[in-house]
Amino acid sequence: MRVLHLSLTDFRNYTSAEVSLVRGPNLFVGSNGQGKTNLVESLGYLSSLGSHRVSSDAALIRQGRDSAVVRARLLADDRELLAEVQINRSSPNRAQVNRGAIKPRELPRYFTSVLFAPEDLALVRGEPSGRRRFLDELLVARSPRFAGVQTDYDRVLKQRNTLLKSARASGVKAGQLSTLDIWDERLVSLGSELVVARDRLAADLAPEVARAYAAGAGADPAARLSTVLSIRGATPDDETTAAEGPTESIPADEVPEVFRQALARVRPTELERGLTLVGPHRDALFLSLNGLPARGYASHGESWSFALALKLASAAVVRVDSPTGDPVTCATTSSPSSTDPVVNAWPTRSPATSRCSSRRRSRATSPHGSRPTRSASPRGRSSTTPPWPTPPTPPTPTVPGTTRSSPRRVATSDPVRPTPRRRGERRRRTAASGVHATRAS
């Protein structure tokens, strides 16, 4: 799949933008704040109906406008099509393909993309909800019908939580809620479908993630991923518990029964808290390096490598199963210090051998206009020595009646500051000065 032309209207900082793209890599170059990331973000929104930077669509609409339009002319299998979405501030969004209206959630059927951005570091270091969202978005890109399954599950979950809260407020016991059984069956039906689909997706992702991580960071440590299911009694928010829990998959035909047993087991607790405690909304994707949770043990560079491996694996999976074929891969730039080798090496390199290092040093200028020099510090890091002289410390005036040989000396003419005085010493010094003055008179 290729993007032939991108058109934006009132999207982010663009009043209007018309961008023609060529076959192969396309590089957007410009100053900060000019909208390079906004171009990439618009393509990501067109395929996922969500932004990688914000959770609300309102921030995507230019200030002072009520709607924004993202339109792209695509080429897939020698067939051109025009896909567009209108993002509205106060009304539902609208979508079209070849000028014909469709539901917005059907857009992934026509266009898929994989976006890698600095915010993807949260996939490794962030909360389990971010990894659930990553799986769900990839699941929709792989099979667009799951967008409707996720929407239906969220609606049933909301209704069930409302019923649990009302039961808690009225003091109804667990055995007196026949209506809850109806919602349980609906939750089990939709939730089991999501559990099975996520588990299969994680199984397909695992070898691709290991291969991509080894290509970028080496085979050691080994990158692994697995699903953590709340219906098996796991606690996805506890990484240590997730690492020690069972990782084998549940057979697809046994998932509904395991789901029902989990709901029956936690029903008293759910009535106390007014919240559904098991289901796909409580599951997690567990990432590990050499058997340890990546969230708590991975370094900054390892986290970046893992996040990039997840995105490369996503592109490989979508390339096989997506109805649109090879996805469009988008990437936004990040700091050169995002990986361990650059961070650890740049202080010891000279400007002649490292452009990255010279750029860093060029930003660190002194208030006098000259550039600081760097010297080795005891901890192995670079330290800054200013080229300008340090002004001498003014001498401290000597108190009358005291000498350098006095055991009660509290002042000195040496340029070195004296030891801080203890509480009450100043009062004793003043009294002593008065005594000397009286005796002298």
C-alpha positions in Angstrom: 0.0 0.0 0.0 1.1 3.5 -0.8 0.0 7.0 0.1 0.0 9.1 -3.1 -1.3 12.3 -1.7 -2.2 13.7 1.8 -4.6 16.6 2.3 -5.3 18.4 5.6 -7.8 21.0 6.5 -7.8 22.7 9.9 -5.8 19.8 11.4 -3.6 20.9 14.2 -1.6 23.9 13.1 -2.5 23.5 9.4 -5.1 25.7 7.8 -4.6 23.8 4.6 -1.9 21.4 3.5 -1.4 19.4 0.3 1.5 16.9 0.4 2.4 14.6 -2.5 4.4 11.5 -1.5 6.7 9.4 -3.7 7.4 5.7 -3.7 9.9 4.7 -1.0 11.0 6.7 2.1 9.7 10.2 2.5 11.5 12.6 4.9 9.9 15.7 6.4 12.5 18.3 7.4 11.8 21.6 9.1 12.2 23.7 12.3 10.6 22.8 15.6 6.9 23.5 15.8 6.4 23.6 12.0 4.1 20.5 11.9 6.3 17.6 10.8 4.9 15.3 13.5 1.4 16.5 12.7 1.7 15.1 9.1 2.6 11.7 10.5 0.0 11.9 13.2 -2.7 12.5 10.5 -1.8 9.3 8.7 -1.9 7.4 12.0 -5.3 8.8 12.9 -6.7 7.8 9.5 -5.9 4.1 10.1 -6.6 3.9 13.9 -9.1 6.7 14.5 -6.9 7.8 17.4 -3.8 9.9 18.2 -0.6 8.6 19.6 -0.2 11.9 21.6 -3.6 12.8 23.0 -6.7 10.8 24.0 -9.2 13.5 22.9 -9.9 14.4 19.3 -10.5 18.1 20.3 -6.8 18.8 20.3 -6.5 17.7 16.7 -8.9 20.5 15.5 -7.3 23.9 14.8 -8.1 26.5 17.4 -11.2 28.5 16.5 -12.6 25.8 14.2 -15.4 23.2 14.7 -14.0 20.4 12.5 -10.9 19.1 10.8 -10.5 16.9 7.7 -7.8 14.3 6.9 -7.9 13.0 3.3 -5.5 10.6 1.6 -5.4 9.2 -1.9 -4.2 5.6 -1.6 -2.9 2.9 -4.0 -3.5 -0.7 -3.1 -3.2 -3.6 -5.5 -3.1 -1.2 -8.5 -6.4 0.3 -7.4 -6.7 3.9 -6.2 -9.1 5.0 -3.5 -9.8 8.2 -1.6 -10.2 7.8 2.2 -11.2 10.7 4.4 -12.4 11.4 7.9 -14.0 14.5 9.4 -13.2 15.1 13.0 -15.9 17.2 14.7 -15.6 19.0 17.9 -19.2 18.7 19.1 -20.8 16.0 16.9 -19.9 12.4 15.9 -17.0 12.0 13.4 -17.8 11.1 9.8 -15.9 9.1 7.2 -16.0 8.5 3.5 -14.3 6.2 1.0 -14.5 7.2 -2.7 -17.0 9.9 -1.7 -19.3 7.3 -0.2 -20.3 7.5 3.5 -19.1 4.7 5.8 -18.9 4.2 9.5 -15.6 5.7 10.9 -14.7 2.3 12.5 -14.6 0.7 9.0 -11.7 2.9 7.8 -9.1 0.3 8.9 -10.5 -2.0 6.3 -9.1 0.3 3.6 -5.9 1.8 5.2 -3.4 0.4 7.7 -0.3 2.0 9.1 2.2 1.4 11.9 3.5 4.4 13.7 6.6 4.6 15.9 7.0 7.7 18.0 8.8 8.8 21.2 5.6 8.3 23.1 5.8 4.5 22.4 8.3 4.2 25.3 5.2 4.0 27.5 4.5 0.6 25.9 7.4 -0.8 28.0 7.5 1.6 31.0 3.9 2.6 31.2 0.8 1.1 32.8 -0.9 -2.1 31.6 -3.8 -0.1 30.0 -1.3 1.2 27.4 -0.3 -2.3 26.4 -4.0 -3.4 26.3 -4.7 -0.5 23.9 -1.7 -1.5 21.8 -3.0 -5.1 21.4 -6.6 -3.9 20.6 -5.4 -1.4 18.0 -3.3 -4.1 16.4 -6.1 -6.6 16.6 -8.4 -4.2 14.7 -5.7 -3.6 12.0 -5.4 -7.3 11.6 -9.1 -8.0 11.6 -11.3 -4.8 11.4 -14.4 -6.6 12.7 -13.0 -6.6 16.2 -13.6 -2.9 16.4 -17.3 -3.7 16.8 -16.6 -6.5 19.3 -14.6 -4.1 21.5 -17.3 -1.4 21.3 -20.0 -4.0 22.3 -17.9 -5.3 25.2 -17.3 -1.8 26.5 -21.0 -1.1 26.4 -21.8 -4.3 28.3 -19.1 -3.6 30.8 -20.4 -0.2 31.5 -24.0 -1.5 32.1 -22.7 -4.3 34.4 -20.7 -1.8 36.5 -23.8 0.4 36.8 -25.8 -2.5 38.1 -23.1 -3.4 40.6 -22.9 0.1 41.9 -26.7 0.3 42.3 -26.7 -3.1 44.1 -24.0 -1.9 46.5 -25.9 1.3 47.3 -29.2 -0.7 48.0 -27.4 -3.5 49.9 -28.6 -6.3 47.7 -26.9 -9.7 48.3 -25.2 -11.7 45.6 -27.9 -14.4 45.4 -30.7 -11.8 44.8 -29.4 -10.3 41.5 -31.0 -12.3 38.7 -30.4 -9.4 36.3 -26.7 -9.7 36.8 -26.7 -13.2 35.4 -28.0 -11.9 32.1 -25.2 -9.4 31.8 -22.7 -12.0 32.9 -23.5 -14.2 29.9 -23.2 -11.3 27.5 -19.9 -10.3 29.1 -18.6 -13.9 28.8 -19.6 -14.1 25.2 -17.9 -11.0 24.0 -15.0 -11.2 26.5 -14.1 -14.7 25.5 -13.8 -13.7 21.9 -11.4 -10.9 22.8 -9.4 -13.1 25.1 -8.9 -15.8 22.4 -8.0 -13.2 19.7 -5.5 -11.4 22.0 -3.9 -14.7 22.9 -3.4 -15.7 19.3 -2.1 -12.3 18.4 0.5 -12.4 21.3 1.6 -15.8 20.1 2.2 -14.5 16.6 3.9 -11.4 17.9 6.3 -13.3 20.2 8.8 -14.7 17.6 8.7 -11.4 15.6 9.5 -9.4 18.7 12.4 -11.7 19.6 13.8 -11.5 16.1 13.5 -7.7 15.8 15.0 -7.1 19.3 17.9 -9.4 18.5 18.5 -7.6 15.2 18.7 -4.2 16.9 20.1 -4.9 20.4 21.6 -8.4 20.2 20.3 -11.8 21.3 21.2 -11.2 24.9 19.1 -10.3 26.8 16.2 -12.3 25.2 12.9 -10.4 24.7 9.7 -12.3 25.5 6.0 -11.4 25.7 3.0 -13.2 27.0 -0.6 -12.5 28.0 -1.6 -12.2 31.7 -5.3 -13.2 32.1 -7.4 -12.0 35.1 -9.8 -14.9 34.7 -7.0 -17.1 35.9 -6.6 -15.2 39.1 -3.6 -13.1 37.9 -3.0 -9.5 39.0 -1.8 -7.7 35.8 -0.9 -4.5 37.8 1.7 -6.5 39.8 4.6 -7.3 37.5 6.2 -9.6 40.0 3.1 -11.7 40.3 2.6 -11.7 36.6 6.2 -13.0 36.1 5.5 -15.9 38.4 2.0 -16.8 37.2 1.1 -19.3 34.5 1.9 -18.3 30.9 0.4 -21.2 28.9 -2.6 -20.4 26.8 -6.2 -21.6 27.7 -7.8 -23.7 24.9 -10.3 -21.6 23.0 -13.2 -23.8 23.8 -12.5 -23.7 27.6 -12.2 -19.9 27.9 -16.0 -19.2 28.4 -16.2 -21.7 31.2 -13.1 -20.4 32.9 -14.6 -16.9 32.5 -17.9 -17.9 34.2 -16.0 -19.5 37.1 -13.9 -16.4 37.6 -17.1 -14.2 37.7 -18.7 -16.5 40.3 -15.5 -16.4 42.4 -15.2 -12.7 42.6 -18.9 -11.7 42.7 -19.0 -10.9 46.5 -15.9 -8.6 46.0 -17.5 -7.0 43.0 -20.6 -6.2 44.9 -18.5 -4.6 47.7 -16.5 -2.5 45.2 -19.2 -1.9 42.5 -16.7 -2.9 39.8 -16.1 -5.7 37.4 -12.8 -7.3 38.4 -12.2 -9.9 35.7 -12.2 -9.8 32.0 -10.2 -8.5 29.0 -10.3 -4.9 30.5 -8.2 -6.2 33.4 -5.8 -8.4 31.4 -2.3 -7.3 30.4 0.6 -7.9 28.0 3.7 -9.0 30.0 7.0 -8.0 28.6 10.2 -9.5 29.9 14.0 -9.5 29.3 15.8 -12.6 30.5 12.7 -13.5 32.6 12.6 -10.2 34.4 9.8 -7.6 33.9 11.0 -5.1 31.4 8.9 -2.3 33.1 11.0 -2.3 36.2 14.4 -3.8 35.1 15.1 -2.6 31.6 17.4 0.3 31.1 16.4 3.3 29.0 18.1 1.9 25.9 16.7 -1.6 26.4 13.2 0.0 26.8 13.6 1.9 23.5 14.8 -1.2 21.7 11.8 -3.2 23.1 9.4 -0.6 22.0 10.8 -0.5 18.5 10.8 -4.3 18.3 7.1 -4.2 19.2 6.4 -1.9 16.3 8.4 -3.8 13.8 6.7 -7.0 14.9 3.4 -5.3 14.5 4.2 -4.4 10.9 5.3 -8.0 10.2 2.0 -9.4 11.6 -0.2 -6.8 9.8 1.7 -7.5 6.5 0.6 -11.1 6.6 -3.1 -10.8 7.7 -4.2 -7.3 6.7 -6.7 -7.1 3.9 -4.9 -4.1 2.5 -1.5 -5.8 2.4 1.8 -4.2 3.4 1.1 -1.4 5.9 2.4 2.1 5.7 5.2 2.5 8.3 5.5 6.0 9.9 8.1 7.2 12.3 8.8 10.4 14.2 12.2 11.5 15.2 13.5 11.3 18.8 16.5 12.5 20.7 19.9 10.9 19.8 20.3 9.9 23.4 17.5 7.4 23.3 19.8 4.4 23.3 22.4 3.3 25.9 25.5 3.3 23.6 25.0 7.0 22.7 24.3 8.1 26.3 27.3 6.2 27.7 29.8 7.1 25.0 29.2 10.7 24.1 31.0 12.3 27.0 34.3 10.6 26.1 34.2 11.3 22.4 35.9 14.3 20.8 34.0 16.8 18.7 35.9 15.6 15.6 34.6 12.0 15.9 31.0 12.5 17.1 28.6 15.0 15.6 26.1 14.1 18.3 28.5 15.1 20.9 29.5 18.4 19.2 25.8 19.4 18.9 25.3 18.8 22.6 28.4 20.9 23.5 27.5 23.7 21.2 24.3 24.2 23.1 26.1 24.5 26.4 27.6 28.0 26.2 28.8 30.1 29.1 27.1 33.5 30.0 30.3 35.2 28.7 29.9 33.8 25.2 32.7 31.3 25.3 32.2 27.5 25.4 33.0 25.6 28.6 35.6 22.9 28.4 35.1 19.4 29.7 37.3 17.3 32.0 37.0 13.9 33.5 35.3 13.6 36.9 35.9 11.0 39.5 32.6 9.2 38.6 33.5 8.8 35.0 31.1 11.5 33.8 32.1 14.8 32.2 32.2 17.9 34.3 32.2 21.5 33.2 35.1 23.9 34.1 34.3 27.5 33.3 37.0 29.4 31.4 36.4 32.6 33.4 38.3 33.2 36.7 36.4 32.8 40.0 36.3 36.1 41.9 38.2 36.0 45.2 36.3 35.8 48.5 36.4 39.1 50.3 38.1 39.0 53.7 35.9 38.9 56.8 36.4 41.9 59.1 38.0 41.2 62.5 36.0 41.9 65.6 37.8 44.5 67.9 39.5 43.0 70.8 40.2 39.6 69.2 43.5 38.3 67.9 44.5 35.3 65.8 45.9 33.6 68.9 42.8 34.1 70.9 41.0 30.8 71.8 37.7 32.6 71.3 38.5 33.7 67.8 35.3 34.1 65.7 36.6 36.1 62.8 39.7 35.9 60.6 41.4 37.9 57.9 42.1 34.8 55.8 40.2 34.6 52.5 38.8 31.2 53.6 35.3 31.4 55.2 35.3 30.5 58.9 33.4 27.5 60.3 29.7 28.4 60.8 29.1 29.7 64.2 27.1 27.8 66.8 23.8 29.1 68.2 24.5 31.9 70.8 28.1 32.4 69.8 27.3 35.8 68.2 25.7 37.0 71.4 28.7 35.9 73.5 31.1 37.6 71.0 29.3 40.9 71.3 29.3 40.7 75.1 33.0 39.9 75.1 33.7 42.9 72.8 31.8 45.2 75.2 33.9 44.0 78.2 37.1 44.7 76.4 35.9 48.2 75.4 35.0 49.0 79.0 38.3 47.9 80.4 40.2 49.9 77.8 38.3 53.1 78.8 
